[in-house]
Amino acid sequence: MVNDGSGTRGLWEATAPPFQTGSTLSRNITVDVAIVGGGYTGCSAALHLAQQGAKVAVLEHMDIGHGGSGRNVGLVNAGMWVRPHAVKEALGEAKGSALLTFLGQGPSVVFDLVRRFDIACEAVEQGTLHCAVGAGGMREIAERARQWQALGAPVELIDARRTAQMLGTQAYRGSLLDRRAGTIQPLAYARGLARAAADAGAQIFTQTRIVNTARMANTWCVTTADGIEVRANAVIVATGAYGAHLNAADTVAGELVRLPYFNMATQPLTAAQRAAILPGRQGAWDTRSVLSSFRLDDQGRLVFGSVGALRSAGARVHHDWGRRALAKLFPQLAPVSFDYQWYGWIGMTSNALPRFYRLGPNMVSISGYNGRGIAPGTVFGKVLAELTLGHRSDEDLPLPLTDARRAVGRRIRSVGYEAGASLSHFFGSRF
Ligand SMILES: Cc1cc2nc3c(=O)[nH]c(=O)nc-3n(C[C@H](O)[C@H](O)[C@H](O)COP(=O)(O)OP(=O)(O)OC[C@H]3O[C@@H](n4cnc5c(N)ncnc54)[C@H](O)[C@@H]3O)c2cc1C
């Protein structure tokens, strides 16, 4: 699952500062906490544990940010994908409100960490725009605005004229500006978190695939594919949608239906184009069910994304659609060509909310961010650190404990997403 041809992280790989701290684990070690997976969840947990003096090892199969954390769009959003009311309906008023408050503060936690640890990740705190397609899109964002404003969140409905000025296209009826949000270079942020964790004392091991965890005399023995052992009092499984090779990681991934999402990056725009397209550097996405997202990076490249996997026949279909769709959105960019393209897998859950598992004594995991994992991965990583240190109980968590169960028909549904996106893009933006 991890190595399914989606190796490249495209633009992010080309422009992220290198991460030189990691090495392959080559001898047996003993730590307080072993963390499997080097994305936002694992690296944030490692940072917050190491800051409290815990002896921590991050064990990453490939390299830091190999999974969603090195491939995403970089929209640092507050809350979850679903509307606030849906969170309360799923979790009840008390837990739902607690989760919304907790995740509403997520972006500020991310940007505070970026400042505090001087993480060079192109952070831009100018908000994000959810862009309305047609009358249905306007109803959707108006309802979201109403629900967030009732919670006191700094969100604002923007009319069509101002939306056009902020985006540089007249394609949308309006938009919802969330001032809590912003953008980052996602792989640079993941590496920055890992570097901060290492500076705080965490050991970071890359190219280190974990294949077994076994309980032995009140401790865990975590074993790599090379037979090296890590003895730990506690284990955090932070493998998300990229979990593989290990029972615990398979359990976590087993509840997730994997949705493919790709990004393509243009050449740097000219100064005139940059003055017209996203002049305020907000990140944006639209209300379509097969949605599109777009944002600028520090070099002025437009990063354009949508649902789909850039493999087999889909690679050509999505690439051609991207050129047509972007030329339609921003005619001044035609003919469009892309310097980079890459894709990754998003872990979706049945109710679009994350999952919190206790996989054994002192073995915990949080996953299932449904395409909104930058801020949640960061803050839930911190929560996992606090749980592991005993500074929080399960009841203090704004997320109920989940019984691990496999999503029914998850592979077929994942194939369905992939095929549906290809079909939609084959016909899309032709007229
Ligand atoms: C294309 C795309 C676009 C997205 N856009 C956004 C966005 O704009 N905003 C947003 O907030 N979220 C977005 N997301 C979601 C976000 O990227 C993820 O939710 C987040 O990165 C998950 O972080 P994580 O640390 O839990 O898991 P991951 O980053 O997936 O990390 C899991 C790690 O575990 C490792 N691993 C797995 N099995 C093993 C093993 N057996 N041994 C050792 N290591 C193992 C993997 O190699 C991987 O590095 C997007 C995701 C994708 C794929």
The ligand as an SDF file (V2000), in Angstrom:
LIG
                    3D

 53 58  0  0  0  0  0  0  0  0999 V2000
   -3.1570   14.9430   -1.7790 C   0  0  0  0  0  0  0  0  0  0  0  0
   -3.6140   15.3080   -0.3970 C   0  0  0  0  0  0  0  0  0  0  0  0
   -4.1090   16.5790   -0.1430 C   0  0  0  0  0  0  0  0  0  0  0  0
   -4.4650   16.9600    1.1600 C   0  0  0  0  0  0  0  0  0  0  0  0
   -4.7540   18.2760    1.4140 N   0  0  0  0  0  0  0  0  0  0  0  0
   -4.8610   18.6880    2.6990 C   0  0  0  0  0  0  0  0  0  0  0  0
   -4.9490   20.0730    3.0050 C   0  0  0  0  0  0  0  0  0  0  0  0
   -4.8740   20.9430    2.1400 O   0  0  0  0  0  0  0  0  0  0  0  0
   -5.1210   20.4340    4.2980 N   0  0  0  0  0  0  0  0  0  0  0  0
   -5.1470   19.5090    5.3190 C   0  0  0  0  0  0  0  0  0  0  0  0
   -5.3050   19.8990    6.4800 O   0  0  0  0  0  0  0  0  0  0  0  0
   -5.0110   18.1910    5.0580 N   0  0  0  0  0  0  0  0  0  0  0  0
   -4.8450   17.7570    3.7870 C   0  0  0  0  0  0  0  0  0  0  0  0
   -4.6600   16.4420    3.5130 N   0  0  0  0  0  0  0  0  0  0  0  0
   -4.6700   15.4660    4.6480 C   0  0  0  0  0  0  0  0  0  0  0  0
   -3.3620   15.4550    5.4220 C   0  0  0  0  0  0  0  0  0  0  0  0
   -2.2680   15.4930    4.5500 O   0  0  0  0  0  0  0  0  0  0  0  0
   -3.3130   14.1870    6.2870 C   0  0  0  0  0  0  0  0  0  0  0  0
   -4.4930   14.0770    7.0390 O   0  0  0  0  0  0  0  0  0  0  0  0
   -2.1380   14.2070    7.2480 C   0  0  0  0  0  0  0  0  0  0  0  0
   -0.9410   14.4230    6.5520 O   0  0  0  0  0  0  0  0  0  0  0  0
   -2.0620   12.8990    8.0270 C   0  0  0  0  0  0  0  0  0  0  0  0
   -0.9040   12.9440    8.8250 O   0  0  0  0  0  0  0  0  0  0  0  0
   -0.4460   11.6650    9.6220 P   0  0  0  0  0  0  0  0  0  0  0  0
    0.8090   12.0010   10.3140 O   0  0  0  0  0  0  0  0  0  0  0  0
   -1.5550   11.1570   10.4730 O   0  0  0  0  0  0  0  0  0  0  0  0
   -0.2060   10.5280    8.5130 O   0  0  0  0  0  0  0  0  0  0  0  0
    0.8270   10.4940    7.2900 P   0  0  0  0  0  0  0  0  0  0  0  0
    1.3700   11.8120    6.9620 O   0  0  0  0  0  0  0  0  0  0  0  0
    0.1600    9.7430    6.1830 O   0  0  0  0  0  0  0  0  0  0  0  0
    2.0380    9.6530    7.8640 O   0  0  0  0  0  0  0  0  0  0  0  0
    1.9660    8.2720    8.1180 C   0  0  0  0  0  0  0  0  0  0  0  0
    3.3910    7.7360    8.0260 C   0  0  0  0  0  0  0  0  0  0  0  0
    3.4120    6.4020    8.5250 O   0  0  0  0  0  0  0  0  0  0  0  0
    4.4200    5.6990    7.8100 C   0  0  0  0  0  0  0  0  0  0  0  0
    4.2090    4.2570    7.9970 N   0  0  0  0  0  0  0  0  0  0  0  0
    3.1430    3.5200    7.5990 C   0  0  0  0  0  0  0  0  0  0  0  0
    3.2980    2.2250    7.9570 N   0  0  0  0  0  0  0  0  0  0  0  0
    4.4940    2.1510    8.6100 C   0  0  0  0  0  0  0  0  0  0  0  0
    5.2280    1.0740    9.2050 C   0  0  0  0  0  0  0  0  0  0  0  0
    4.7610   -0.1720    9.2120 N   0  0  0  0  0  0  0  0  0  0  0  0
    6.4310    1.3420    9.7860 N   0  0  0  0  0  0  0  0  0  0  0  0
    6.9100    2.6230    9.8100 C   0  0  0  0  0  0  0  0  0  0  0  0
    6.2650    3.6810    9.2550 N   0  0  0  0  0  0  0  0  0  0  0  0
    5.0680    3.4350    8.6530 C   0  0  0  0  0  0  0  0  0  0  0  0
    4.2280    6.1770    6.3730 C   0  0  0  0  0  0  0  0  0  0  0  0
    5.3770    5.9410    5.5800 O   0  0  0  0  0  0  0  0  0  0  0  0
    3.9180    7.6490    6.5780 C   0  0  0  0  0  0  0  0  0  0  0  0
    5.0480    8.4800    6.4570 O   0  0  0  0  0  0  0  0  0  0  0  0
   -4.3810   16.0110    2.2160 C   0  0  0  0  0  0  0  0  0  0  0  0
   -3.9210   14.7110    1.9600 C   0  0  0  0  0  0  0  0  0  0  0  0
   -3.5360   14.3620    0.6730 C   0  0  0  0  0  0  0  0  0  0  0  0
   -3.0080   12.9790    0.4280 C   0  0  0  0  0  0  0  0  0  0  0  0
  1  2  1  0
  2  3  1  0
  2 52  2  0
  3  4  2  0
  4  5  1  0
  4 50  1  0
  5  6  2  0
  6  7  1  0
  6 13  1  0
  7  8  2  0
  7  9  1  0
  9 10  1  0
 10 11  2  0
 10 12  1  0
 12 13  2  0
 13 14  1  0
 14 15  1  0
 14 50  1  0
 15 16  1  0
 16 17  1  0
 16 18  1  0
 18 19  1  0
 18 20  1  0
 20 21  1  0
 20 22  1  0
 22 23  1  0
 23 24  1  0
 24 25  2  0
 24 26  1  0
 24 27  1  0
 27 28  1  0
 28 29  2  0
 28 30  1  0
 28 31  1  0
 31 32  1  0
 32 33  1  0
 33 34  1  0
 33 48  1  0
 34 35  1  0
 35 36  1  0
 35 46  1  0
 36 37  1  0
 36 45  1  0
 37 38  2  0
 38 39  1  0
 39 40  1  0
 39 45  2  0
 40 41  1  0
 40 42  2  0
 42 43  1  0
 43 44  2  0
 44 45  1  0
 46 47  1  0
 46 48  1  0
 48 49  1  0
 50 51  2  0
 51 52  1  0
 52 53  1  0
M  END
$$$$
